[in-house]
Amino acid sequence: IDHSGGIALTAGATRVELKNFRINITGSPNLTAQVGDSSTRVPLTVDLSAARTGISNRTAVVRGAKVALSAESAAALNTAFGVSALKAGLPLGTADVRASVQ
């Protein structure tokens, strides 16, 4: 599932955009984000354990999926910001998805 939005993280003059999220809904769900205007994508973790799911009127809904930094995305952001404080598992927020079922 492709998403056209994104978020920007800033510290001082450094700004890193994570955008064009892609949610993979396989047996091992994951979320990736494009870094800025590059072709680089970083993985984020998705925890569906507390998410609510359902289908209504040909629309599949997932609410409350927890999104956090993966080890790879934390390392990339630490490098970009010149810090070492960001760790895998740091919560970024929640994701809600609505998709038409054909």
N, C-alpha and C positions, 0 to 999 in steps of 0.2 A: 504494500500500500504506500503510495507516494504522497508526501505532504509538502506543500509549497512554502510554508512559513519557516520560522527559525527563531533563534535567540542570539543576542550579542553579549559577550562577556568582556568587561573592561576593567583595567587596573592602570591608573595613570594614563599614559599616552598609548598603551597597548590595547588593542581591540581585536577580539577573535569572534568571528561569526560562525555559528553552527546552523546550517540551513538545509533545505531540501531533504528533510528527514525521510527515511525509507524504513517502513515497518515490514519485517519478514515474519509471516505467520505460519511457519513450519512447525515441526515437532519441537524445535528449540527456538522459540521466538526471539528475535533480536531487533535492534533499532540502530541504524547508522545515520550519520549526519555528514554532509559535505562541509569541509573547512574552507570558509571564505569563498573565493572564486576559483580555487584550485580544484583539481580532480580528486584530491585526497578525501577519503571518507574514513571516519573513526567510528568504532562500535560503542554503543551505550548499552547498559544492561536493562532488561525489562523483567520486572517481577509481577507475575499475574496471580500470585497466591491470594491476594485480597480483592482482585478485580471482580466486577460484576459483569456478567455477559448475558446476552439474550438476542432473540430475533423477533421482530415485530414488523408487520407490513412490508416484508421483503427487505428489511434493513437489519443488518447485524450490528450489534452495539457492544462495545467493550468500554467499561468505565472504571477509572481508578487504577490503571496499570502504573506501577511505580517505576520511574526512570532514574537511573543513577550512572555515574561515571564508571567505565570499565578501567582496567589497569592501563590499557593502551591509550584511552582518551585522557586519563589523568596524567600520564607521562607526557603526552603531547602538549597539554595545557600548562603543565609545570615548566616545560621548555620554553613555550611562548611567553610566559609571564616571568620567567627567571626565578621561580620559587620551587619549593619541594613540599608544600603543605597539602596539595590536592592528592587524595587517595582514591583507589577503587572503592566503589560503594557509596561515595558521596552523593546524596540525593540531589537531583536536578528538578524534580517535580513529578507530576502525574500526567498520563496521556489518556485521552478519551478518543475513541474511534467509532465512527459511524460509516458503514459501507453498504452500498446497495447489493442485494443478492439477486443474481440473474437466474 
